[in-house]
Amino acid sequence: KILDKVHGVIVAMSKFAAHYVLLDTRDHVYLPWITWGLLASPTLFYWAYQRYSTYGFEASTFLLYHVMRLGPRYRFFAHHEVLTHREGHAMRTGMYRDIFNQKERVPISKKWRRRFTDHVNGLFVGVFNGSIPHHYATAHLKIHHRWHNDTGDVHTNMDVDRTEFKNYVLYLPRFLLYWVG
């Protein structure tokens, strides 16, 4: 019952904040995870760094850091990837509204969206999750969506029979070489 009440408060707060900062208030579910990533990731990293600086390598700190960074069943990392994907698709219309214009819902200027606001998760939280800033928007939208997983797509799997493990082993180096730059 207490967790349900906490969840209700979080939802109410995110809906309230979404009215003022998001173009589409239905995206309010992203705000708690953006906030979590912006606050928890750097704090956790700082804590682990301080432990390492003071005590040297500790397996317990290493494991605890990565469990807390990734979350139960990789939940925190999955939310990070979903938000990075959402930010990548928001390049045209934007995610955040101009907070100085409360009369109508208009996006922040394209200049600021491209540089900062529509990449909050990818630029700041991504550093702690191994994401390369602006890589997702380029790789996913400019290449993958352009070629729709066809033969021009450099990480297509159309030429691989996905029912056999040996073909996965053949495809994996291509995928890894592309995504690690």
Salt bridges, closest charged atoms under 4 A:
ASP24 OD2 - ARG26 NH2 2.75
ASP27 OD2 - ARG86 NH2 2.70
GLU58 OE2 - ARG51 NH2 2.96
GLU81 OE2 - HIS80 NE2 3.66
ASP118 OD2 - ARG113 NE 3.40
ASP153 OD2 - HIS144 ND1 2.66
ASP153 OD1 - HIS155 ND1 3.69
ASP159 OD2 - ARG174 NH2 2.98
GLU164 OE1 - LYS166 NZ 3.56
